[in-house]
């Protein structure tokens, strides 16, 4: 009966990422020529500030801003899109902002380092009771190869909050959250993992190596399906490793294994900010909750966790008018 219901509504052919009236200045700056539309919920996409488009089996799908492309600013002047994107990334957060943000009350942060034990990857964390003076002790931990993760940065830092809200308005998703990752040179913070939300990663400063799987471990994963990957899953085929530079942007759909590090990079610390596109209330399953008799809600919730009913975990059309 449920299959018949959704077939009648034509939900099995939802035009994800399609809109008849597009006006997404921020997303189109991050992903030029509407390149995010066909990638959304389907495959990772790297958007280079400087470079060229690439499509191959071994390299991650890549788009880039074209040289000479300009944008008209509010004051009528023209600015190169490459310069604008680089400036936007830089203005989100600077290393010199670290002391100020660590003074914010109720800041949710972690000091972490990837460790390998018995052949398995784990994320080790410095206990908070070892941190007496946040600004001093966190900076000191960086010299020992630890990385800093600040969760929900949009709640504490105005430039990031403004950026997250703009993405939220353009995508019309439930929430766009943000985490900051600051790693010292030649360090690795996290074990390989996948997220339960789609993410947009912006390299703010420094450089960072990335490794991303070619196929999802759990297609359109949600919070319930999130778990530690097995060693076999970690060994699944990946795109060739690549380096993100300041101003570069990466989109990873939920469920795709990935990890990042500065191993082999002996320069300034690397900072990137991950914006989580949380579709927790905008999936087909939630549309069903509003449309179906409540007696079917339990069935929909159960089916949404099964691979044969992936349609339930899709977002309703992103960028919908």
N, C-alpha and C positions, 0 to 999 in steps of 0.2 A: 504493500500500500504506500509506504514512504517513497519508494522509487517512482511509483506512478505519480505521486503528488509533485515531486520535484521535476519530473519529466514534463508534466503539464505546465509548470512555471518556467521551464527551460533553464533551470539552474545548473544543469550539467554542461551547459555551454556558456557560462558567464564570461562576458568580455572583460576579463581582469586587465586593469591598466588602460582602459580605453575610455575616452570621453569625447563627446561631440564638441565641447567648448573647452579648450585647454587654456589655462592661465596659471602656470606654475613657475614663476620666475626663479625661485630658489632651486627647485628640483631640476629645472632645465639648465641651470648654471652648473649644478653638481654633475648632472648626467646629460650632456649635450645631445641635440637632435633626437630628443624623446627616447633615448636608448634604454631608460629604466623600464619603459612600458612593456616591451616583450620579455625582459629579464625577470620582472616581478613574480615572486613565488616559483620561478622556474630554474634559474641558474645564477651563479655569482657573476658580478660585473665589476671590473676595475676601470675607473675613470681617471685618466692621467691629466695633470694640468699641462704638461708638456710631453709630447710623444705622438704616437700614431695608432690608428685603430688596428686591432689584431683579432683574427678568428682562426684558430687552429685547434687540433685535438689535444695538444700538449700544453699550450699556454692558456691562461685564463682569458675569457672574452674581455676585450679591452676597447674602450673608446677614449677619446681625448678632445680637448678644446682645440679648435683650429687657430692657427697663427693669424693674427690680424683681426679676429672677431672682436667686435666692440659691443658695448651696451650703453644705452643712453641713461644717464643718472637723473635724479629728480631735478637737479639744477640745470639740466639741458646739455651738460658736457658729456663727452664720450670717454669711456675707459675700456682698455683691453680686458676681455673676460678673464684671461690668464692672470693678470695683475689683480683683478678684483677678487678672484677665488683665493689667490695666495694671501691677500690682505685679510679676507674673511677668516681664513684658517688661523692666521697669526693672532687676530683679535679675540678669538675664542678663549685662549688661555696661553699665558707665557710662563716660563720657568720662574721668572721673578715674581709671579703671582702666588707661588706655592706657600710662602710664609703667611700671606693674608688669608688664603682659603683654609689653611690648617687651624686658624684661630676661630673659625665659625662654630657656633654652638650646634650640638647634635649632628656633627658631621659623621657620616657613615663611610669609614675608610678601612682598608686592609693593607698590610705590608706583607708581600708574598714572594715566593720563589719556587720555581719548578724543581722537583726532586724526582729521581728515578730510584725505585726500590723494588728488588726482586723482578727486575725487568719491566715494571709497570710505572707509568707516569703518575705523579701526584702533585698537588699544589700545597706546599708548606706555608704556614702563616706565622708571623711573629706575634706572640700573645700581647694583647693590649696592656696587660699589667707590666710589661717590659718597657712601655712607652710612657715616660714621665712628662717630658716636654715634647709635644708633637712636632713642632717645627724643627727643633734640634735633633731629636732622635730619628725622625723619618729621614731627614737628610743624611744622617750618619749611616742609617741602614742601607742607603743607596750605594755607599762605598763598599759594602759587603755583598753586593749583587742582588739585593732585594729590590722589588718594584713596588710602586705605590698604586693602589686602586681606590678611587673615590667614587662611590655609588651615588646615584641620584644627584649628580653635580648641578643639574638645572634648578635644584631647590636652594642652592647656595651661591651661584655665580651668575650675575645678570646677563653677560653676553651669551652664555650657553643657554640660559633660560629663554631668552628672546629667540635664539636660533631654533631650539626645540619646539617652541610654540609655532613658529613659522612652518616648520615641517609638519607639525600636527594639523595646522589649518589646511595645508595643501593636500595632505593625504586623507584628511577626515577620519583618521584612526582614533581609537579610544584614548591612547596616551603615547607620547613620545618621550621616553626617558633618556638619560645620558650617564655614562660612566667614563671617567678619565683614567688612562693608563700611562704612568710615567716609569720608564725603565732606564737604568744606567747603561753605559756601553757594555757590550759583551755579556748580556744577561738574558735569562728566560724566566718568565713569570708564571705562565699557566700551562697546565697539561692540555693536550688536544681535547677539544670539546665541541659540542654544538649548542646553539642557543635555541630557546623556545620562542623567540621572536625574531623577525627579520631585523637586520642591523645595517646601518649606514656608518661606515668608519671614515673619519677625517684625520689625516695625518697633519698635526699642528706644527710640530717642529722635530728636527732630527730625522733619522731614517729608521726603518724597521723592516725585517724580513717577514714575509707571510707565506703560509702554506695552506691551501684550501682544497678540499675534496672535490672530485669531479661530479659525484652523485651524492644525494642526501643519504645519511644513515637512517634517519627517520623522516619520511616525507612530511613536510609541514608539521613538524613537531610542536606540541604544546607543553605546558608545564607538567602535566601528568606523565607524558611520554619522555620527558627529559631524564637521563640517567648517565652514569659513567660508561663510556664506550669500552668495548672489549679490545684486546690487543689485535684481534683479527680485523675489527672495524677500523682501528687506527691505521692498520697497514693497507687499507683500501686505496685504490689509485687516486692520485692527487694531480692537480695542475703543477707545472713547473714552478718552483719557488720564485718569488718576485719581491722587489724592494719598493716600499712606498716612500715617497719624498713629500716634503711640505706642500700642501695644496692638493695632493692626490686623495681620491675618494674611492671607497670600496663598498659594494653592496653584497651581502651574503644572506640568502634566504634561510629561514629557520630550518634546522635539521641537517645542515651541511657542516661536517667536521672542519675545524680550522685551528691554527695556532700561530702565534707571532713571537718574535724574539729579536734581540739586537746582537745575538751571538755572531762574532766576526766583524762587528761594527765598532770601531774604537774612536768614536767622536763624541759629540755632545750628547746629553741624555735625549731620549726619544719620547715624545708625547703624542698620543693619539686619543681622540674622543669617539666613543661608540654611542650612536643614537639608536635606541631600541624602538622599533615600530611595533607597538603592542596592539595586536588585533583581537584582544581578548573578548570584546563585545561586538565585534563587527564581522564574525564569521557566518558562513551559511547555516551552521548549527544554531546560532543565536537568532538568525532570521526565522528558522524553523520554530524556535520557541515562541516567537511572536505570532506565527502564522497557524500553528497546529493546536489541536486540542491538548490541554495539559497532560492528558493521559499518555500522550506519545513522547513527552519530554524525556523520560528515563530511557526510552529506546534510542532516541537521537543521541543522548549523551553517551550511551554505551557504544553505539555504532561509530561515533566520531573518533573513537580510540582504535578502530579496526582499519587495517590497511585497505580492505575492500570498499571502504566508505570514506576515502580521502576527501571527497567533495565537501563533506561537512566541516573540514578544517580550513578550507579556502576562505579568503576574505571576500566579502561582497565587493563589487567593483571598486577598486582603488581609483582615485581621481574622478569618482562619479560626480556629475554636476548636481 
